[in-house]
Amino acid sequence: MDVAAPPVAALAGPPSRSALAIADLVDGLRRSWLWATLAQQDIKLRYRGSVLGPFWQTLTTVVMIAGMGVIYAKLFHTELKDYLPMLTVGLIFWMFIAGLVTEGCGTFTAVSGIIQQVKLPFSLHVYRLVYRNLLTLGHNFVIVPIVLYIFPHPIEPWRLLELIPGLALILLNGLWIAILLGMVSARFRDVPPIVSSVIQVLFFMTPVMWPVESLGENAWWAQLNPLFAMLDVMRSPPLGMANAPYSWTILIVMTVVGCIGTFVFFARFRHRLAFWV
């Protein structure tokens, strides 16, 4: 008597952790309509009832730049027309980068109710966070052309195209940072305040409000700072400045290593995330 062969699906084992992680990332990306809507809703709720809405953040940034620009230009003995554009572009992109890092700690804990009640890809919350910070960057970036119009710098138009791959790499870094810090913070709740404190210290150690050239022969150690690399590739083109020697190399290496390492971590512990939050 012939025995029916088992179906192919029965012969195949359960999908590997890597396959499940890839499926999660792809499925979350496909639901762009959902995480984009949620990110926009986050910003609307943050400024609900106000007249200016999200542009309150823009106004706050303008006041900060104006105050710091006048004071620190005097402290560094630099002309305001040279210092203010550098501070403007640098501070706006620093706020974007720092926001990705600090908010990345709450990627999953901030939406623990959704994770425990609704079956959605974990990566959807990551895309939501990164896109929300990108929208905030867009609101603040309107300050840049105004400052550059008041204090013009010689700009080569083709160099502005460097902003596209630079921003793309920073967004990729934002994704793996949000996944990694979000998972670690869900497991160890002491991580968010530690990261917040470290970012505050790094703000003063990174050439955001001071030019890296002011370090003279010791400028090399600041140029090896990964946060400076992220900042430099975005700040130099609008100001018509040359990039630091290692910025692109550091940024590319950090992106590759961070994405690979975080994917391995995500695949290994993804199934525990719902219990951690």
VOTI-116412 format. One line per field, with one value per atom (N, C-alpha, C): residue number from 0; z, x, y; atom name. Coordinates in Angstrom, 1 decimal. Layout:
BEGIN
i = [NUM/...]
pz = [Z/...]
px = [X/...]
py = [Y/...]
at = [CA/...]
END
This chain:
BEGIN
i = [0/0/0/1/1/1/2/2/2/3/3/3/4/4/4/5/5/5/6/6/6/7/7/7/8/8/8/9/9/9/10/10/10/11/11/11/12/12/12/13/13/13/14/14/14/15/15/15/16/16/16/17/17/17/18/18/18/19/19/19/20/20/20/21/21/21/22/22/22/23/23/23/24/24/24/25/25/25/26/26/26/27/27/27/28/28/28/29/29/29/30/30/30/31/31/31/32/32/32/33/33/33/34/34/34/35/35/35/36/36/36/37/37/37/38/38/38/39/39/39/40/40/40/41/41/41/42/42/42/43/43/43/44/44/44/45/45/45/46/46/46/47/47/47/48/48/48/49/49/49/50/50/50/51/51/51/52/52/52/53/53/53/54/54/54/55/55/55/56/56/56/57/57/57/58/58/58/59/59/59/60/60/60/61/61/61/62/62/62/63/63/63/64/64/64/65/65/65/66/66/66/67/67/67/68/68/68/69/69/69/70/70/70/71/71/71/72/72/72/73/73/73/74/74/74/75/75/75/76/76/76/77/77/77/78/78/78/79/79/79/80/80/80/81/81/81/82/82/82/83/83/83/84/84/84/85/85/85/86/86/86/87/87/87/88/88/88/89/89/89/90/90/90/91/91/91/92/92/92/93/93/93/94/94/94/95/95/95/96/96/96/97/97/97/98/98/98/99/99/99/100/100/100/101/101/101/102/102/102/103/103/103/104/104/104/105/105/105/106/106/106/107/107/107/108/108/108/109/109/109/110/110/110/111/111/111/112/112/112/113/113/113/114/114/114/115/115/115/116/116/116/117/117/117/118/118/118/119/119/119/120/120/120/121/121/121/122/122/122/123/123/123/124/124/124/125/125/125/126/126/126/127/127/127/128/128/128/129/129/129/130/130/130/131/131/131/132/132/132/133/133/133/134/134/134/135/135/135/136/136/136/137/137/137/138/138/138/139/139/139/140/140/140/141/141/141/142/142/142/143/143/143/144/144/144/145/145/145/146/146/146/147/147/147/148/148/148/149/149/149/150/150/150/151/151/151/152/152/152/153/153/153/154/154/154/155/155/155/156/156/156/157/157/157/158/158/158/159/159/159/160/160/160/161/161/161/162/162/162/163/163/163/164/164/164/165/165/165/166/166/166/167/167/167/168/168/168/169/169/169/170/170/170/171/171/171/172/172/172/173/173/173/174/174/174/175/175/175/176/176/176/177/177/177/178/178/178/179/179/179/180/180/180/181/181/181/182/182/182/183/183/183/184/184/184/185/185/185/186/186/186/187/187/187/188/188/188/189/189/189/190/190/190/191/191/191/192/192/192/193/193/193/194/194/194/195/195/195/196/196/196/197/197/197/198/198/198/199/199/199/200/200/200/201/201/201/202/202/202/203/203/203/204/204/204/205/205/205/206/206/206/207/207/207/208/208/208/209/209/209/210/210/210/211/211/211/212/212/212/213/213/213/214/214/214/215/215/215/216/216/216/217/217/217/218/218/218/219/219/219/220/220/220/221/221/221/222/222/222/223/223/223/224/224/224/225/225/225/226/226/226/227/227/227/228/228/228/229/229/229/230/230/230/231/231/231/232/232/232/233/233/233/234/234/234/235/235/235/236/236/236/237/237/237/238/238/238/239/239/239/240/240/240/241/241/241/242/242/242/243/243/243/244/244/244/245/245/245/246/246/246/247/247/247/248/248/248/249/249/249/250/250/250/251/251/251/252/252/252/253/253/253/254/254/254/255/255/255/256/256/256/257/257/257/258/258/258/259/259/259/260/260/260/261/261/261/262/262/262/263/263/263/264/264/264/265/265/265/266/266/266/267/267/267/268/268/268/269/269/269/270/270/270/271/271/271/272/272/272/273/273/273/274/274/274/275/275/275/276/276/276]
pz = [0.0/0.0/0.0/-1.0/-1.1/0.0/0.6/1.6/1.0/1.2/0.6/1.2/0.2/0.7/1.4/2.5/3.3/2.4/2.7/1.9/2.2/1.2/1.3/2.5/2.8/4.0/5.3/5.3/6.5/6.7/5.5/5.5/6.0/5.6/5.9/7.4/8.0/9.4/9.6/10.9/11.1/10.6/10.2/9.7/10.8/10.3/11.2/11.8/12.9/13.5/12.6/11.7/10.8/9.8/9.3/8.4/9.0/10.2/10.9/11.1/11.4/11.6/10.3/9.2/7.9/7.5/7.8/7.5/8.3/9.6/10.4/9.8/9.4/8.8/7.5/6.7/5.4/5.6/6.5/6.7/7.3/8.2/8.8/7.8/6.8/5.8/4.8/4.6/3.7/4.3/5.6/6.2/6.4/5.4/5.5/5.8/5.2/5.4/6.9/7.6/9.1/9.9/9.8/10.6/10.2/9.0/8.6/9.3/9.2/9.9/11.4/12.0/13.4/13.8/13.0/13.3/13.2/12.2/12.0/13.2/13.6/14.7/16.0/16.2/17.4/17.5/16.3/16.3/16.6/16.0/16.2/17.7/18.3/19.7/20.6/20.2/21.1/21.2/20.1/20.1/20.0/20.5/20.4/21.1/20.5/21.1/20.9/20.4/20.2/18.8/18.7/17.4/16.4/16.8/15.8/15.6/16.5/16.3/16.4/15.5/15.5/15.3/14.8/14.5/15.8/17.0/18.3/18.5/18.0/18.1/17.2/16.1/15.2/15.8/16.5/17.1/18.3/19.1/20.2/19.7/18.5/17.9/17.5/16.9/16.5/17.6/18.7/19.9/20.5/20.5/21.0/20.1/18.8/17.9/18.0/18.1/18.2/19.5/20.6/21.9/21.9/21.5/21.5/20.5/19.3/18.3/18.7/19.3/19.8/20.8/21.8/23.0/22.5/21.9/21.6/20.5/19.6/18.6/19.3/20.3/21.1/21.8/22.4/23.2/22.3/21.1/20.2/19.3/19.5/18.7/17.2/16.9/15.5/15.0/13.7/13.1/13.2/13.5/13.6/12.2/11.1/9.8/9.5/10.1/9.9/10.9/12.1/13.2/13.2/12.9/13.0/12.0/10.8/9.9/10.3/10.8/11.3/12.5/13.4/14.6/14.2/13.2/12.8/12.2/11.2/10.6/11.5/12.3/13.2/14.3/14.9/16.0/15.5/14.4/13.8/13.6/12.9/12.7/13.9/14.9/16.2/16.9/16.9/17.5/16.9/15.6/14.9/15.3/15.3/15.6/17.1/18.0/19.4/19.7/18.9/19.1/18.7/17.6/17.2/18.3/19.0/20.0/21.3/21.8/23.1/23.0/21.9/21.7/21.4/20.8/20.4/21.6/22.8/24.0/24.3/23.9/24.2/23.0/22.0/20.8/21.1/22.0/22.3/23.6/24.6/25.9/25.8/25.0/24.8/24.2/23.5/22.9/23.4/24.6/25.2/25.1/25.3/25.2/23.9/22.8/21.5/21.2/21.7/21.4/22.1/23.3/24.1/23.6/22.9/22.5/21.0/20.2/18.7/18.1/17.2/16.6/15.4/15.5/14.5/14.4/13.3/13.2/14.2/14.9/15.8/15.1/13.9/13.1/12.8/12.8/12.5/13.4/14.7/15.7/15.5/14.9/14.6/13.5/12.4/11.3/11.7/12.6/13.1/13.8/14.7/15.4/14.5/13.6/12.7/11.8/11.3/10.5/11.3/12.5/13.4/13.6/13.8/13.9/12.6/11.5/10.2/9.9/10.4/10.2/11.1/12.3/13.1/12.5/11.9/11.2/10.1/9.4/8.3/8.8/9.9/10.5/10.9/11.4/11.9/10.7/9.7/8.5/7.8/8.0/7.3/7.8/8.9/9.4/8.6/8.1/7.4/6.2/5.2/4.1/4.5/5.5/6.0/6.5/7.3/7.9/6.8/5.8/4.7/3.8/3.7/2.9/3.6/4.9/5.6/5.7/5.9/6.0/4.9/3.6/2.5/2.5/2.1/2.0/0.5/0.0/-1.3/-1.4/-2.1/-2.1/-3.6/-3.7/-5.0/-5.1/-6.0/-6.0/-6.0/-6.8/-6.9/-5.6/-4.7/-3.4/-2.5/-2.8/-2.0/-2.3/-3.4/-3.6/-2.6/-1.9/-0.9/0.3/0.4/1.5/1.4/0.2/-0.1/0.5/0.0/0.6/2.1/2.5/3.9/4.8/4.4/5.1/5.1/4.0/3.9/4.8/4.9/5.9/7.3/7.6/9.0/9.3/8.4/8.6/8.9/8.1/8.3/9.7/10.1/11.5/12.5/12.2/13.1/13.3/12.3/12.4/13.3/13.1/13.9/15.3/15.5/16.8/17.6/16.9/17.6/17.9/17.1/17.4/18.5/18.5/19.5/20.8/20.9/22.2/22.7/21.8/22.2/22.8/22.3/22.9/24.2/24.2/25.4/26.6/26.2/27.2/27.7/26.9/27.3/28.3/28.2/29.1/30.3/30.2/31.3/31.4/32.3/32.3/32.8/33.2/33.6/32.4/31.2/30.0/29.5/29.5/29.0/29.7/31.0/31.7/31.5/31.4/31.1/29.7/28.7/27.4/27.3/28.0/28.0/28.6/29.7/30.3/29.4/28.7/27.8/26.6/26.1/25.0/25.4/26.6/27.1/27.1/27.6/27.7/26.3/25.4/24.0/23.2/23.6/23.0/23.1/24.3/24.5/23.9/23.8/23.3/21.7/21.1/19.7/19.1/18.0/17.4/16.8/17.7/17.3/17.3/18.5/18.6/18.6/18.3/18.2/17.0/16.2/15.0/15.4/14.7/15.0/14.8/13.9/13.6/14.9/15.8/17.0/17.9/17.6/18.4/17.8/16.7/16.1/15.8/16.3/16.0/16.6/17.6/18.3/17.7/16.5/15.9/15.5/15.3/14.8/15.7/17.1/18.0/17.9/17.6/17.5/16.1/15.1/13.8/13.8/14.8/14.8/15.6/16.1/16.8/15.8/15.9/15.0/14.9/16.0/15.9/15.1/15.2/14.4/12.9/12.6/11.2/10.6/11.4/11.0/10.8/11.7/11.6/10.5/10.2/9.2/7.8/7.5/6.1/5.8/6.8/6.6/6.7/7.5/7.7/6.7/6.2/5.3/3.9/3.3/1.9/1.9/2.8/2.8/3.1/3.8/4.2/3.2/2.2/1.2/1.8/2.9/3.6/3.1/3.2/2.9/4.0/3.7/4.8/5.5/6.7/7.4/6.7/6.9/6.1/6.2/7.4/7.7/7.9/7.7/8.0/7.2/5.9/5.1/5.4/5.6/5.9/7.2/8.2/9.6/9.5/8.8/8.7/8.0/6.9/6.1/6.9/7.6/8.4/9.6/10.2/11.3/10.9/9.7/9.1/8.9/8.2/7.9/9.2/10.0/11.3/12.2/12.3/13.2/12.6/11.3/10.7/10.9/10.6/10.7/12.2/13.1/14.5/15.1/14.7/15.3/14.7/13.4/12.9/13.6/13.9/14.6/16.0/16.6/18.0/17.9/16.9/16.7/16.4/15.5/15.2/16.4/17.3/18.4/19.5/19.8/21.0/20.6/19.3/18.9/19.6/19.8/20.3/21.8/22.5/23.9/24.1/23.1/23.2/23.8/23.4/24.0/25.5/26.0/27.4/28.2/27.5/28.1/28.4/27.4/27.6/28.6]
px = [0.9/0.0/0.9/0.6/1.5/1.1/2.1/2.0/2.2/1.2/1.3/2.5/3.2/4.4/4.0/4.7/4.4/4.5/3.7/3.9/5.2/5.7/7.0/7.1/6.0/6.0/6.3/5.8/6.0/7.5/8.1/9.5/10.4/10.0/10.9/10.7/11.8/11.7/11.2/11.0/10.6/11.6/11.1/12.1/13.1/14.3/15.4/15.1/15.9/15.8/16.1/17.1/17.5/16.4/15.8/14.7/13.5/13.2/12.1/12.5/13.8/14.2/14.1/14.5/14.4/13.0/12.1/10.7/10.1/10.6/10.1/10.5/11.7/12.2/11.5/11.3/10.6/9.2/8.5/7.1/6.8/7.7/7.6/7.8/8.7/9.0/7.8/7.1/6.0/4.8/4.7/3.6/4.0/4.6/5.1/3.9/2.8/1.6/1.2/1.5/1.1/2.1/3.4/4.4/4.6/4.3/4.4/3.2/2.1/0.9/1.1/1.6/1.8/2.9/3.9/4.9/4.4/3.6/2.9/2.0/1.3/0.4/1.1/2.3/3.1/3.5/3.8/4.2/3.0/1.9/0.6/0.2/0.3/-0.1/0.8/2.1/3.1/2.8/2.3/2.0/0.5/-0.3/-1.8/-2.2/-3.1/-3.6/-2.8/-1.6/-0.7/-1.0/-0.7/-0.9/0.1/1.4/2.5/2.7/2.2/2.3/3.8/4.3/5.7/6.7/6.2/7.2/7.6/7.0/7.5/8.9/9.2/10.5/11.5/11.0/11.8/12.1/11.1/11.3/12.3/12.2/13.1/14.5/14.7/16.0/16.6/15.8/16.2/16.7/16.0/16.4/17.7/17.9/19.1/20.3/20.1/21.2/21.6/20.6/20.9/21.7/21.2/21.9/23.3/23.4/24.7/25.7/25.1/26.0/26.6/25.9/26.5/27.5/27.2/28.1/29.4/29.2/30.4/31.2/30.7/31.5/32.5/32.1/33.0/34.0/33.6/34.5/35.6/35.2/36.2/36.8/36.6/37.2/37.0/35.7/35.4/34.3/34.4/33.4/32.0/31.0/29.7/29.2/29.6/29.2/29.9/31.0/31.6/31.1/30.9/30.5/29.1/28.1/26.7/26.3/26.7/26.3/26.8/28.1/28.6/27.8/27.5/26.7/25.3/24.7/23.3/23.2/24.0/24.0/24.4/25.5/26.0/24.9/24.3/23.4/22.1/21.6/20.4/20.6/21.8/22.0/22.4/23.0/23.3/22.0/21.1/19.8/19.1/19.3/18.7/19.4/20.7/21.5/21.3/21.3/21.1/19.7/18.7/17.4/17.2/17.9/17.8/18.4/19.5/20.1/19.3/18.9/18.2/16.8/16.1/14.7/14.8/15.9/16.1/16.0/16.4/16.3/14.9/13.9/12.5/11.8/12.5/11.8/10.7/10.9/10.0/9.2/9.9/9.3/8.2/8.4/7.4/6.1/6.2/5.0/4.7/5.0/4.8/3.4/2.4/1.0/0.6/1.2/0.9/1.5/2.7/3.4/2.7/2.2/1.6/0.1/-0.5/-1.9/-2.1/-1.2/-1.4/-0.2/-0.4/0.7/1.1/2.2/2.8/4.3/4.9/6.4/7.1/8.1/8.8/9.5/9.9/10.6/9.7/8.4/7.5/7.7/8.0/8.2/9.5/10.5/11.8/11.6/11.0/10.7/9.9/9.0/8.2/9.1/10.0/10.8/11.8/12.4/13.3/12.6/11.5/10.7/10.2/9.9/9.4/10.6/11.8/12.9/13.3/13.0/13.3/12.3/11.1/10.1/10.6/11.0/11.5/12.7/13.6/14.7/14.2/13.2/12.7/12.1/11.5/11.0/12.1/13.2/14.3/15.2/15.2/16.1/15.7/14.5/14.1/14.9/15.6/16.4/17.7/18.2/19.5/19.5/18.6/18.7/18.6/17.8/17.6/19.0/19.7/20.9/22.0/22.0/23.0/22.7/21.4/21.1/21.6/21.4/21.9/23.4/24.0/25.5/26.0/26.0/26.3/27.7/27.8/29.1/29.2/30.5/30.6/30.3/29.3/28.9/28.9/29.5/29.5/28.2/27.3/26.0/26.1/27.1/27.1/27.4/28.1/28.4/27.2/26.1/24.9/24.3/24.7/24.3/24.8/25.9/26.5/25.6/24.6/23.7/22.8/22.6/21.7/22.3/23.5/24.1/24.4/24.8/25.1/23.9/22.7/21.5/21.1/21.2/20.8/21.6/22.9/23.8/23.4/23.1/22.7/21.4/20.4/19.2/19.4/20.3/20.6/21.2/22.0/22.6/21.5/20.6/19.5/18.6/18.5/17.7/18.4/19.6/20.3/20.5/20.7/20.8/19.5/18.4/17.1/16.8/17.1/16.9/17.7/19.0/20.0/19.7/19.6/19.4/18.0/17.0/15.7/15.6/16.2/16.2/17.0/18.2/19.0/18.3/17.6/16.9/15.7/15.1/13.9/14.3/15.5/16.0/16.6/17.4/18.0/17.6/16.7/16.1/17.0/18.3/19.2/19.9/19.7/20.5/20.0/18.7/18.3/18.9/18.9/19.6/21.1/21.7/23.1/23.4/22.6/22.8/22.6/21.5/21.2/22.4/23.0/24.1/25.3/25.6/26.7/26.6/25.4/25.1/25.4/25.0/25.2/26.7/27.5/28.9/29.5/29.1/29.6/29.3/28.2/27.9/29.0/29.7/30.8/32.1/32.2/33.5/33.5/32.3/32.2/32.2/32.9/32.9/31.6/30.7/29.4/29.3/29.7/29.7/31.1/32.1/33.4/34.1/34.9/35.5/36.6/36.7/37.6/39.1/39.2/40.6/41.2/40.3/40.8/41.7/41.6/42.5/43.9/44.1/45.4/45.9/47.1/47.7/46.9/46.1/45.3/43.9/43.7/42.4/42.0/43.0/42.8/41.9/42.0/41.2/39.7/39.4/38.0/37.5/38.4/37.9/37.6/38.1/37.9/36.6/35.9/34.7/33.6/32.9/31.9/30.8/30.4/29.4/29.8/31.1/31.6/31.6/31.8/31.8/30.4/29.4/28.0/27.7/28.2/27.9/28.6/29.9/30.7/30.2/29.7/29.3/28.0/27.3/26.1/26.4/27.4/27.6/28.5/29.5/30.5/29.9/29.1/28.6/27.8/26.9/26.2/27.1/28.2/29.1/30.2/30.3/31.4/32.7/32.7/33.9/34.3/35.6/36.1/35.8/35.5/35.2/36.5/36.4/37.6/38.0/39.3/39.9/39.2/38.7/38.2/36.7/36.0/34.6/33.8/33.9/33.1/33.5/34.8/35.3/34.7/34.8/34.3/32.8/32.0/30.6/30.2/30.9/30.6/30.9/32.0/32.4/31.4/31.1/30.1/28.8/28.3/27.1/27.1/28.1/28.2/28.3/29.2/29.4/28.2/27.6/26.5/25.3/25.0/23.9/24.0/25.3/25.5/25.4/26.1/26.0/24.7/23.9/22.6/21.6/21.8/20.9/21.1/22.4/22.6/22.0/22.1/21.5/20.0/19.4/18.0/17.4/18.1/17.7/17.8/18.8/19.0/18.0/17.6/16.8/15.4/15.1/13.8/12.6/12.7/11.5/11.3/12.3/12.2/11.7/11.7/11.4/10.0/9.0/7.7/7.6/8.5/8.5/9.3/10.3/11.1/10.4/9.5/8.8/7.7]
py = [-1.2/0.0/1.2/2.1/3.3/4.3/4.9/5.9/7.3/8.2/9.5/10.3/10.9/11.7/12.9/13.2/14.4/15.7/16.7/17.9/18.5/19.3/20.0/20.9/21.6/22.5/21.7/20.4/19.6/19.2/19.0/18.6/19.8/20.9/22.1/22.4/22.8/23.1/24.5/25.0/26.3/27.3/28.5/29.5/29.9/30.2/30.5/31.9/32.2/33.5/34.6/34.4/35.4/35.7/34.6/34.8/35.5/35.2/36.0/37.4/37.7/39.1/39.9/39.2/39.9/40.1/39.1/39.3/40.5/40.6/41.7/43.0/43.2/44.4/44.8/43.8/44.0/44.3/43.6/43.8/45.2/45.6/46.9/48.0/47.8/48.8/48.9/47.8/47.8/48.5/48.7/49.4/50.9/51.4/52.8/53.8/53.5/54.3/54.4/53.3/53.3/54.0/53.7/54.4/55.9/56.2/57.6/58.4/57.8/58.4/58.6/57.5/57.5/58.6/58.7/59.7/61.1/61.4/62.7/63.0/61.9/62.1/62.4/61.8/62.1/63.5/64.1/65.5/66.4/66.1/66.8/66.8/65.6/65.5/66.3/66.3/67.0/68.5/69.1/70.5/70.8/69.9/70.0/71.2/72.0/73.2/74.5/74.4/75.5/76.2/77.4/78.2/77.8/77.8/77.5/76.0/75.2/73.8/73.4/72.5/72.0/73.1/74.3/75.3/76.1/75.7/76.1/75.6/74.4/73.8/74.7/75.1/75.9/77.3/77.9/79.1/79.0/77.9/77.7/77.5/76.8/76.7/78.0/78.9/80.2/81.0/81.0/81.7/81.2/79.9/79.3/79.6/79.6/79.9/81.4/82.2/83.7/84.0/83.4/83.7/83.1/81.8/81.2/81.8/82.2/82.8/84.1/85.0/86.2/86.0/85.2/85.0/84.2/83.1/82.3/82.8/83.7/84.3/85.3/85.9/86.8/85.9/84.8/84.0/83.4/83.0/82.4/83.4/84.7/85.7/85.5/85.2/84.9/85.8/86.2/87.1/86.4/87.1/86.6/86.0/86.6/86.2/84.8/84.5/83.2/82.1/82.6/81.7/81.2/82.2/81.9/80.8/80.8/79.7/78.4/78.3/77.1/76.6/77.4/77.0/76.6/77.3/77.0/75.6/75.3/74.0/72.9/73.2/72.2/71.8/72.9/72.6/71.9/72.3/71.7/70.2/69.8/68.4/67.7/68.4/67.7/67.3/68.2/68.0/66.8/66.6/65.5/64.2/64.2/63.0/62.6/63.6/63.4/62.9/63.4/62.9/61.5/61.0/59.6/58.7/59.2/58.4/58.3/59.5/59.5/58.9/59.3/58.7/57.3/56.9/55.4/54.5/55.0/54.2/53.8/54.7/54.4/53.8/53.3/52.8/51.8/50.9/49.9/50.1/50.6/50.8/51.9/52.9/53.9/53.4/52.3/51.8/50.3/50.1/48.8/48.3/49.2/48.9/48.3/49.0/48.5/47.1/47.0/45.7/44.5/44.8/43.7/43.4/44.3/44.2/43.9/44.5/44.4/43.7/42.7/42.0/42.9/43.5/44.4/44.0/44.3/44.1/45.1/44.6/45.4/46.6/46.3/47.3/48.5/48.3/49.4/50.6/50.3/51.3/52.0/51.3/51.9/52.9/52.5/53.4/54.6/54.4/55.5/56.5/56.1/57.0/57.7/57.1/57.7/58.8/58.4/59.3/60.5/60.3/61.4/62.4/61.9/62.8/63.5/62.8/63.4/64.6/64.4/65.5/66.7/66.5/67.5/68.2/67.5/68.1/69.0/68.5/69.4/70.7/70.7/71.9/72.9/72.3/73.1/73.6/72.8/73.1/74.4/74.8/76.1/77.3/77.1/78.2/78.3/77.2/77.2/78.2/78.1/79.0/80.4/80.7/82.1/82.7/81.9/82.3/82.4/81.5/81.5/82.7/83.1/84.3/85.6/85.6/86.8/86.9/85.7/85.6/84.6/85.1/84.2/83.6/82.4/81.7/81.2/81.1/80.6/79.1/78.7/77.3/76.8/75.6/75.0/74.1/74.4/73.7/72.2/71.7/70.2/69.6/70.3/69.7/69.5/70.3/70.1/68.7/68.0/66.7/65.7/66.1/65.2/65.0/66.0/65.8/64.6/64.2/63.0/61.7/61.3/60.1/60.3/61.5/61.7/61.5/62.1/61.9/60.4/59.8/58.3/57.5/57.7/57.0/57.3/58.5/58.9/58.2/58.1/57.5/56.0/55.3/53.9/53.7/54.6/54.6/54.8/55.7/55.9/54.6/53.8/52.6/51.6/51.3/50.3/50.8/52.1/52.7/52.5/52.8/52.7/51.3/50.3/48.9/48.5/48.8/48.3/48.9/50.2/50.9/50.6/50.5/50.2/48.9/47.8/46.5/46.4/47.0/47.0/47.8/48.9/49.7/49.0/48.2/47.4/46.4/45.9/44.8/45.5/46.5/47.2/48.7/49.0/50.3/51.4/51.1/52.1/52.7/52.1/52.6/53.9/54.3/55.6/56.8/56.8/58.0/58.0/56.9/56.8/57.4/57.0/57.5/59.0/59.4/60.9/61.7/61.2/61.9/61.9/60.8/60.7/61.6/61.7/62.6/64.1/64.4/65.8/66.1/65.1/65.3/65.4/64.5/64.5/65.8/66.5/67.7/68.7/68.8/69.7/69.2/67.9/67.3/67.2/67.3/67.3/68.7/68.9/70.3/70.7/71.0/71.5/73.0/73.6/75.0/75.6/74.8/75.3/74.6/75.3/74.8/73.8/72.7/71.6/72.1/73.1/73.7/74.4/74.7/75.4/74.6/73.2/72.3/72.2/72.8/72.8/71.4/71.1/69.7/68.6/68.9/67.9/67.7/68.3/68.2/66.7/65.9/64.5/63.7/63.9/63.1/63.4/64.7/65.1/64.6/64.6/64.1/62.6/61.9/60.4/60.1/61.2/61.0/60.6/59.5/59.1/60.1/60.8/61.8/63.0/63.3/64.4/64.0/62.8/62.3/62.5/62.1/62.3/63.7/64.6/66.0/66.6/66.2/66.9/66.7/65.5/65.2/66.0/66.5/67.3/68.8/69.1/70.6/71.2/70.4/71.0/71.5/70.7/71.1/72.4/72.7/74.0/75.1/74.9/76.0/76.2/75.3/75.3/75.0/74.1/73.7/72.3/72.0/70.7/69.8/68.5/67.5/67.2/66.8/66.2/65.0/64.6/63.5/62.2/61.9/60.5/60.4/61.6/61.6/60.5/60.5/59.6/58.1/57.9/56.5/56.0/56.9/56.5/56.3/57.1/57.0/55.7/55.4/54.2/52.9/52.9/51.8/51.6/52.7/52.6/52.1/52.5/52.1/50.6/50.1/48.6/47.8/48.2/47.4/47.4/48.6/48.8/48.0/48.0/47.3/45.8/45.3/43.9/43.4/44.1/43.7/43.8/44.8/45.0/44.0/43.6/42.6/41.2/40.9/39.7/39.7/40.8/41.0/40.9/41.6/41.6/40.2/39.5/38.1/37.2/37.4/36.5/36.8/38.0/38.3/38.9/38.9/39.5/38.8/37.5/36.8/37.1/37.7/38.1/39.5/40.3/41.7/42.0/41.2/41.4/41.2/40.3/40.1/41.1/41.7/42.7/44.0/44.4/45.7/45.6]
at = [N/CA/C/N/CA/C/N/CA/C/N/CA/C/N/CA/C/N/CA/C/N/CA/C/N/CA/C/N/CA/C/N/CA/C/N/CA/C/N/CA/C/N/CA/C/N/CA/C/N/CA/C/N/CA/C/N/CA/C/N/CA/C/N/CA/C/N/CA/C/N/CA/C/N/CA/C/N/CA/C/N/CA/C/N/CA/C/N/CA/C/N/CA/C/N/CA/C/N/CA/C/N/CA/C/N/CA/C/N/CA/C/N/CA/C/N/CA/C/N/CA/C/N/CA/C/N/CA/C/N/CA/C/N/CA/C/N/CA/C/N/CA/C/N/CA/C/N/CA/C/N/CA/C/N/CA/C/N/CA/C/N/CA/C/N/CA/C/N/CA/C/N/CA/C/N/CA/C/N/CA/C/N/CA/C/N/CA/C/N/CA/C/N/CA/C/N/CA/C/N/CA/C/N/CA/C/N/CA/C/N/CA/C/N/CA/C/N/CA/C/N/CA/C/N/CA/C/N/CA/C/N/CA/C/N/CA/C/N/CA/C/N/CA/C/N/CA/C/N/CA/C/N/CA/C/N/CA/C/N/CA/C/N/CA/C/N/CA/C/N/CA/C/N/CA/C/N/CA/C/N/CA/C/N/CA/C/N/CA/C/N/CA/C/N/CA/C/N/CA/C/N/CA/C/N/CA/C/N/CA/C/N/CA/C/N/CA/C/N/CA/C/N/CA/C/N/CA/C/N/CA/C/N/CA/C/N/CA/C/N/CA/C/N/CA/C/N/CA/C/N/CA/C/N/CA/C/N/CA/C/N/CA/C/N/CA/C/N/CA/C/N/CA/C/N/CA/C/N/CA/C/N/CA/C/N/CA/C/N/CA/C/N/CA/C/N/CA/C/N/CA/C/N/CA/C/N/CA/C/N/CA/C/N/CA/C/N/CA/C/N/CA/C/N/CA/C/N/CA/C/N/CA/C/N/CA/C/N/CA/C/N/CA/C/N/CA/C/N/CA/C/N/CA/C/N/CA/C/N/CA/C/N/CA/C/N/CA/C/N/CA/C/N/CA/C/N/CA/C/N/CA/C/N/CA/C/N/CA/C/N/CA/C/N/CA/C/N/CA/C/N/CA/C/N/CA/C/N/CA/C/N/CA/C/N/CA/C/N/CA/C/N/CA/C/N/CA/C/N/CA/C/N/CA/C/N/CA/C/N/CA/C/N/CA/C/N/CA/C/N/CA/C/N/CA/C/N/CA/C/N/CA/C/N/CA/C/N/CA/C/N/CA/C/N/CA/C/N/CA/C/N/CA/C/N/CA/C/N/CA/C/N/CA/C/N/CA/C/N/CA/C/N/CA/C/N/CA/C/N/CA/C/N/CA/C/N/CA/C/N/CA/C/N/CA/C/N/CA/C/N/CA/C/N/CA/C/N/CA/C/N/CA/C/N/CA/C/N/CA/C/N/CA/C/N/CA/C/N/CA/C/N/CA/C/N/CA/C/N/CA/C/N/CA/C/N/CA/C/N/CA/C/N/CA/C/N/CA/C/N/CA/C/N/CA/C/N/CA/C/N/CA/C/N/CA/C/N/CA/C/N/CA/C/N/CA/C/N/CA/C/N/CA/C/N/CA/C/N/CA/C/N/CA/C/N/CA/C/N/CA/C/N/CA/C/N/CA/C/N/CA/C/N/CA/C/N/CA/C/N/CA/C/N/CA/C/N/CA/C/N/CA/C/N/CA/C/N/CA/C/N/CA/C/N/CA/C/N/CA/C/N/CA/C/N/CA/C/N/CA/C/N/CA/C/N/CA/C/N/CA/C/N/CA/C/N/CA/C/N/CA/C/N/CA/C/N/CA/C/N/CA/C/N/CA/C/N/CA/C/N/CA/C/N/CA/C/N/CA/C/N/CA/C/N/CA/C/N/CA/C/N/CA/C/N/CA/C/N/CA/C/N/CA/C/N/CA/C/N/CA/C/N/CA/C/N/CA/C/N/CA/C/N/CA/C/N/CA/C/N/CA/C/N/CA/C/N/CA/C/N/CA/C/N/CA/C/N/CA/C/N/CA/C/N/CA/C/N/CA/C/N/CA/C/N/CA/C/N/CA/C/N/CA/C/N/CA/C/N/CA/C/N/CA/C/N/CA/C/N/CA/C/N/CA/C/N/CA/C]
END
